[in-house]
Amino acid sequence: MAPRVAIIAEKFGGVGGSERFVQEVTERLAATGHFELHVFANRWQSQCSAVTFHRVPRLKFPRFLRPWSFAVLSQYMIRRGSFDLVHSHWPTFKADVFSTHGAPHGMWIRNVRKRRPKLFDRVMMMIDRRMMAGGGNAVFMPVSTLLKERFQEEFDALPGEWMVVHPGVDAKQFAFSEISRNEVRRTLGITSDAFVVLFVGMNFEAKGLDRLMRGFANLRRAVPTKPMHLVVVGRGNVAKFQKLANELGISGDVIFTGAISGGIERYYSAADVLGMLSEFETFCMVVLEAMAASLPVVIGDQMGVKDLVRDGVNGFVLTDRDEPEVCAERLGCLMDSHLQKTMGESARVTAHARGWDQVADRISRIYAARMTPLHQEERSLP
């Protein structure tokens, strides 16, 4: 019989980096037939018949009890089963393998949100502490080196074994398409010779759209005769950033498309470079998708995906992302068609080595190592 594996994920599939990660990997592992996979989730979007789903209820009110109730009930349901391994993609009390997608909650509140913790935050911080305290024999798989460093800063000594496992990408889906490039540019009213900077994000403030706009404005002033556009894809406070565009004198060059429900790969093909200067990102799958579409990228140094971006080779990593002159200079470099093509090809090669199949294969080997006879004996001890 195949080993039975329990997967914990509050949401399985849909929008969101962690939701996509757990779906892409779990469904690929299920397809191998090497494991019997059971997903314990509150919600899921999947047509995969090879995975057994178990709905974990959670309290809707009060809000601060939602994460605690999910953690408690998922652990209770799993204990009633007989599983050879438990893999959690969500902060919980105990598992054999943890995929850590989010930052330590205390660090997130202090350094990113910059506010005092509320009751909900204190519950999340308590779950984080329980996870770390009980993780002495677990494998932790942060999605980036930056995320591992943040856990180390927050908790000092890290329990268990830690190994970085980056998210993957569907290289075929995001491959460059000349047809899509022409169609999208025609739809948006962009000429074929225009230089196009692309931004993709559902939170304009956190993703650093203001920084990118200021850098773009500096570039526009430096090269006033070159047709260029900043295309903003996603959902956010459009009125606020339209006002900023007016103040910067680039309102005619910034195009807000709104959220794209499907076919985002077409917009990657229409662009010349992706810009993302986030305040903090544990990874940022948008960047890897853009690289798969042969786009060089300009990113900030507080983004986990910098593990894959070699400065000056397949993109630029800005250590001084708050300096618009620096951003403008890097964007300006990529107006050179030869450099743009060379760096874009290097970005494509990097992305193609990071497919979801490779990620699933690595996790499969981690499972196998955890289910050795010695480990099974440890699990049976009282």
C-alpha positions as CSV (number, residue, x, y, z in Angstrom):
1,M,0.0,0.0,0.0
2,A,1.2,3.5,-0.7
3,P,2.1,5.6,2.3
4,R,-0.7,7.8,3.6
5,V,0.2,11.5,3.7
6,A,-2.0,14.2,5.4
7,I,-1.7,17.7,3.8
8,I,-2.8,20.7,5.9
9,A,-3.8,23.8,4.0
10,E,-6.5,26.3,5.0
11,K,-7.2,27.0,1.3
12,F,-6.2,24.6,-1.5
13,G,-6.0,26.1,-5.0
14,G,-7.3,29.5,-6.3
15,V,-5.6,32.9,-6.1
16,G,-2.5,33.2,-3.9
17,G,1.0,32.0,-3.9
18,S,0.7,29.4,-1.1
19,E,-2.7,28.2,-2.4
20,R,-1.2,27.6,-5.8
21,F,2.0,26.0,-4.4
22,V,0.1,23.3,-2.4
23,Q,-2.2,22.5,-5.3
24,E,0.5,22.3,-7.9
25,V,2.7,20.1,-5.8
26,T,0.0,17.9,-4.2
27,E,-1.7,17.1,-7.5
28,R,1.6,16.2,-9.1
29,L,2.5,13.9,-6.2
30,A,-0.9,12.3,-6.4
31,A,-0.4,11.6,-10.1
32,T,2.7,9.5,-9.4
33,G,0.7,7.0,-7.4
34,H,3.6,6.8,-4.8
35,F,1.5,8.3,-2.0
36,E,-2.1,8.2,-0.8
37,L,-2.8,11.9,-0.3
38,H,-5.4,13.4,2.0
39,V,-6.0,17.2,2.1
40,F,-7.4,18.8,5.2
41,A,-8.7,22.2,4.3
42,N,-11.5,24.7,4.9
43,R,-11.9,25.4,1.2
44,W,-10.5,24.0,-2.0
45,Q,-10.7,24.3,-5.8
46,S,-9.6,21.1,-7.4
47,Q,-10.9,18.5,-9.8
48,C,-8.2,16.0,-8.9
49,S,-9.9,12.6,-8.1
50,A,-6.6,11.2,-6.9
51,V,-6.7,13.4,-3.8
52,T,-9.1,12.8,-0.9
53,F,-10.4,16.1,0.6
54,H,-11.6,16.6,4.2
55,R,-13.4,19.8,5.1
56,V,-12.0,21.3,8.3
57,P,-14.6,23.6,9.9
58,R,-13.5,26.8,11.6
59,L,-15.2,29.4,13.8
60,K,-16.3,32.4,11.8
61,F,-16.8,34.6,14.8
62,P,-15.0,36.0,16.7
63,R,-12.3,36.5,14.0
64,F,-9.3,36.0,16.4
65,L,-10.4,32.4,17.0
66,R,-10.5,31.4,13.3
67,P,-6.8,30.4,12.9
68,W,-6.8,28.7,16.3
69,S,-10.0,26.7,15.6
70,F,-8.6,25.6,12.2
71,A,-5.3,24.5,13.8
72,V,-7.0,22.6,16.6
73,L,-9.6,20.9,14.5
74,S,-7.2,19.9,11.7
75,Q,-4.9,18.3,14.2
76,Y,-7.9,16.4,15.8
77,M,-9.1,15.1,12.5
78,I,-5.6,13.9,11.5
79,R,-5.1,12.1,14.8
80,R,-8.3,10.1,14.0
81,G,-6.7,8.8,10.9
82,S,-3.6,6.7,10.4
83,F,-1.0,8.7,8.5
84,D,2.6,7.9,7.8
85,L,3.5,11.6,7.4
86,V,1.9,15.0,8.0
87,H,2.9,18.0,5.7
88,S,1.5,21.4,6.7
89,H,1.3,24.4,4.4
90,W,-0.3,26.5,7.2
91,P,0.9,27.5,10.7
92,T,-0.2,24.7,13.0
93,F,1.0,22.9,16.1
94,K,2.7,19.7,14.9
95,A,3.7,18.1,11.6
96,D,6.6,16.1,10.1
97,V,7.1,18.6,7.3
98,F,6.3,22.3,7.2
99,S,6.2,24.4,4.1
100,T,6.6,28.0,5.4
101,H,5.0,30.4,2.9
102,G,4.5,33.4,5.2
103,A,6.7,35.5,7.5
104,P,6.6,35.1,11.2
105,H,3.5,36.9,12.2
106,G,5.1,39.1,14.8
107,M,7.8,40.3,12.4
108,W,5.1,41.0,9.8
109,I,3.1,43.2,12.1
110,R,6.1,45.1,13.5
111,N,8.2,45.6,10.4
112,V,5.8,45.5,7.4
113,R,2.4,46.6,8.7
114,K,4.1,48.8,11.3
115,R,1.4,48.6,13.9
116,R,0.7,47.2,17.4
117,P,-0.6,43.6,17.4
118,K,-4.4,43.1,17.8
119,L,-6.0,40.0,19.4
120,F,-6.0,38.1,16.0
121,D,-2.3,38.9,15.6
122,R,-1.5,37.6,19.1
123,V,-3.3,34.3,18.3
124,M,-1.2,33.9,15.1
125,M,2.0,34.7,17.0
126,M,1.0,32.0,19.6
127,I,0.5,29.4,16.8
128,D,3.9,30.3,15.4
129,R,5.5,29.8,18.8
130,R,3.8,26.4,19.2
131,M,4.9,25.4,15.7
132,M,8.5,26.2,16.5
133,A,8.5,24.7,20.0
134,G,7.1,21.4,18.6
135,G,9.3,21.3,15.5
136,G,12.4,19.7,16.9
137,N,12.1,16.6,14.6
138,A,10.4,18.3,11.7
139,V,11.7,19.4,8.3
140,F,11.0,23.1,7.6
141,M,10.9,24.2,3.9
142,P,10.8,28.1,3.7
143,V,10.2,29.3,0.1
144,S,13.3,31.6,0.2
145,T,16.5,32.3,2.0
146,L,15.1,35.6,3.0
147,L,12.2,33.9,4.8
148,K,14.5,31.5,6.6
149,E,16.6,34.5,7.8
150,R,13.4,36.2,9.1
151,F,12.5,33.1,11.1
152,Q,16.0,33.0,12.5
153,E,15.9,36.7,13.5
154,E,12.5,36.1,15.2
155,F,13.2,32.8,17.1
156,D,17.0,32.7,17.3
157,A,17.6,29.0,17.4
158,L,15.7,27.2,14.6
159,P,14.3,23.7,15.4
160,G,14.5,20.7,13.2
161,E,16.0,20.7,9.7
162,W,15.7,23.7,7.4
163,M,16.0,23.6,3.6
164,V,14.8,26.2,1.1
165,V,12.3,25.0,-1.5
166,H,11.3,27.6,-4.0
167,P,8.0,27.7,-5.7
168,G,7.9,26.5,-9.3
169,V,6.4,27.8,-12.6
170,D,4.6,26.4,-15.6
171,A,7.2,27.4,-18.2
172,K,4.9,26.4,-21.1
173,Q,2.0,28.5,-19.9
174,F,4.1,31.6,-19.6
175,A,6.3,31.2,-22.7
176,F,6.7,34.4,-24.8
177,S,4.1,34.8,-27.6
178,E,4.6,37.3,-30.4
179,I,0.8,37.0,-31.2
180,S,-0.1,37.9,-27.6
181,R,2.4,40.8,-27.6
182,N,0.8,42.4,-30.7
183,E,-2.8,41.8,-29.6
184,V,-2.4,43.2,-26.1
185,R,-0.5,46.3,-27.3
186,R,-3.1,46.9,-29.9
187,T,-5.9,46.6,-27.3
188,L,-4.1,49.0,-24.9
189,G,-3.2,51.5,-27.6
190,I,0.5,50.9,-27.3
191,T,2.8,51.2,-30.3
192,S,5.1,48.4,-31.3
193,D,8.2,50.6,-30.7
194,A,7.2,51.7,-27.2
195,F,9.2,50.6,-24.1
196,V,6.7,48.9,-21.7
197,V,7.3,48.4,-18.0
198,L,4.9,45.9,-16.4
199,F,3.6,45.9,-12.8
200,V,1.4,43.0,-11.5
201,G,0.0,43.0,-8.0
202,M,-3.2,43.0,-5.9
203,N,-1.9,45.5,-3.3
204,F,-0.4,48.6,-4.9
205,E,1.0,50.0,-1.6
206,A,2.7,46.8,-0.3
207,K,4.0,45.9,-3.8
208,G,5.8,49.3,-4.1
209,L,3.9,50.7,-7.1
210,D,4.7,54.3,-5.8
211,R,8.5,53.5,-6.0
212,L,8.2,52.1,-9.5
213,M,6.1,55.1,-10.7
214,R,8.7,57.5,-9.4
215,G,11.5,55.6,-11.1
216,F,9.5,55.5,-14.3
217,A,8.8,59.3,-14.1
218,N,12.6,59.9,-13.8
219,L,13.2,57.8,-16.8
220,R,10.5,59.6,-18.8
221,R,12.2,63.0,-18.0
222,A,15.6,61.6,-19.0
223,V,14.3,60.2,-22.3
224,P,11.3,62.5,-23.2
225,T,11.1,61.5,-26.9
226,K,10.9,57.7,-26.5
227,P,7.4,56.3,-26.4
228,M,7.0,54.4,-23.1
229,H,4.3,53.1,-20.8
230,L,3.9,51.7,-17.3
231,V,1.1,49.0,-17.4
232,V,-0.4,48.3,-14.0
233,V,-2.3,45.0,-13.8
234,G,-4.2,44.2,-10.6
235,R,-6.5,45.6,-8.0
236,G,-5.8,48.5,-5.7
237,N,-6.5,52.2,-4.9
238,V,-6.5,53.3,-8.5
239,A,-7.7,56.9,-7.7
240,K,-4.7,57.4,-5.3
241,F,-2.2,56.2,-7.8
242,Q,-3.8,58.1,-10.7
243,K,-3.3,61.2,-8.6
244,L,0.3,60.3,-8.0
245,A,0.8,59.9,-11.8
246,N,-0.7,63.4,-12.3
247,E,1.7,64.8,-9.8
248,L,4.7,63.1,-11.4
249,G,3.6,64.2,-14.9
250,I,3.2,60.7,-16.3
251,S,-0.6,60.3,-16.3
252,G,-0.7,59.8,-20.1
253,D,1.9,57.1,-19.9
254,V,0.4,54.9,-17.1
255,I,-2.3,52.4,-18.0
256,F,-4.4,50.7,-15.3
257,T,-6.0,47.5,-16.6
258,G,-7.7,46.3,-13.4
259,A,-7.5,42.7,-12.3
260,I,-7.1,40.1,-15.0
261,S,-9.1,36.9,-14.2
262,G,-7.3,34.8,-16.8
263,G,-4.6,35.1,-19.5
264,I,-2.1,37.2,-17.4
265,E,0.7,35.5,-19.5
266,R,-0.4,37.6,-22.5
267,Y,0.5,40.8,-20.6
268,Y,4.0,39.4,-19.8
269,S,4.5,38.9,-23.5
270,A,3.4,42.5,-24.2
271,A,6.0,44.0,-21.8
272,D,9.8,44.6,-22.0
273,V,10.5,44.4,-18.3
274,L,8.8,43.6,-15.1
275,G,9.2,46.0,-12.2
276,M,8.4,45.1,-8.6
277,L,9.8,47.0,-5.6
278,S,7.8,45.5,-2.8
279,E,8.2,46.4,0.9
280,F,8.6,42.7,1.7
281,E,7.8,39.4,-0.1
282,T,8.6,35.9,1.1
283,F,9.0,35.0,-2.6
284,C,6.8,36.6,-5.3
285,M,5.7,34.2,-8.0
286,V,4.8,37.0,-10.4
287,V,8.6,37.6,-10.9
288,L,9.3,33.9,-11.8
289,E,6.3,33.9,-14.2
290,A,7.7,37.0,-15.9
291,M,11.1,35.4,-16.2
292,A,9.5,32.4,-17.8
293,A,8.1,34.8,-20.4
294,S,11.7,36.0,-21.2
295,L,11.3,39.3,-19.3
296,P,14.3,40.7,-17.4
297,V,13.1,41.9,-13.9
298,V,13.8,44.9,-11.7
299,I,13.1,44.0,-8.1
300,G,13.8,45.1,-4.5
301,D,16.2,43.4,-2.2
302,Q,13.5,42.5,0.4
303,M,11.9,39.9,-1.9
304,G,12.6,36.2,-1.5
305,V,12.7,35.7,-5.3
306,K,16.1,37.5,-5.3
307,D,17.5,34.0,-4.7
308,L,16.9,33.4,-8.4
309,V,17.8,36.9,-9.8
310,R,21.4,37.4,-10.6
311,D,22.0,41.2,-10.6
312,G,23.0,42.3,-14.1
313,V,22.5,38.9,-15.6
314,N,18.8,38.1,-15.7
315,G,17.6,41.2,-13.9
316,F,18.5,43.8,-11.4
317,V,18.1,43.7,-7.6
318,L,17.9,47.2,-6.0
319,T,19.3,47.5,-2.5
320,D,18.2,51.2,-2.6
321,R,14.7,50.7,-3.9
322,D,13.6,54.0,-2.4
323,E,15.9,56.0,-4.8
324,P,14.0,56.8,-8.0
325,E,17.2,57.7,-9.8
326,V,18.6,54.2,-9.3
327,C,15.3,52.6,-10.5
328,A,15.3,54.9,-13.5
329,E,18.9,54.0,-14.4
330,R,18.2,50.2,-14.3
331,L,15.1,50.6,-16.4
332,G,17.0,52.8,-18.8
333,C,19.7,50.1,-19.2
334,L,17.0,47.7,-20.4
335,M,15.9,50.1,-23.2
336,D,18.9,48.7,-25.0
337,S,17.4,46.0,-27.2
338,H,20.5,43.8,-27.1
339,L,20.8,43.8,-23.3
340,Q,17.1,43.4,-22.9
341,K,17.2,40.3,-25.2
342,T,20.3,38.8,-23.5
343,M,19.0,39.3,-20.0
344,G,15.5,38.1,-21.0
345,E,17.0,34.8,-22.4
346,S,19.0,34.3,-19.2
347,A,15.7,34.9,-17.2
348,R,13.9,32.3,-19.3
349,V,16.7,29.7,-18.7
350,T,16.5,30.3,-15.0
351,A,12.7,29.9,-14.9
352,H,12.7,26.8,-17.0
353,A,14.9,25.0,-14.5
354,R,12.3,25.8,-11.8
355,G,9.3,23.8,-13.0
356,W,6.6,22.4,-10.7
357,D,7.6,18.9,-11.6
358,Q,11.1,19.5,-10.2
359,V,9.6,21.0,-7.0
360,A,7.2,18.0,-6.6
361,D,10.1,15.5,-7.2
362,R,12.2,17.2,-4.5
363,I,9.4,17.1,-2.0
364,S,8.7,13.5,-2.9
365,R,12.3,12.7,-1.9
366,I,11.9,14.6,1.3
367,Y,8.9,12.5,2.1
368,A,10.7,9.3,1.4
369,A,13.6,10.3,3.6
370,R,11.2,11.1,6.5
371,M,9.5,7.7,6.2
372,T,12.5,5.5,6.7
373,P,12.1,2.5,9.1
374,L,13.9,4.5,11.8
375,H,11.5,7.4,11.4
376,Q,8.5,5.1,11.5
377,E,9.8,3.6,14.7
378,E,10.1,7.2,16.2
379,R,6.5,7.9,15.3
380,S,5.2,4.8,17.1
381,L,6.9,5.8,20.4
382,P,4.4,7.1,23.1
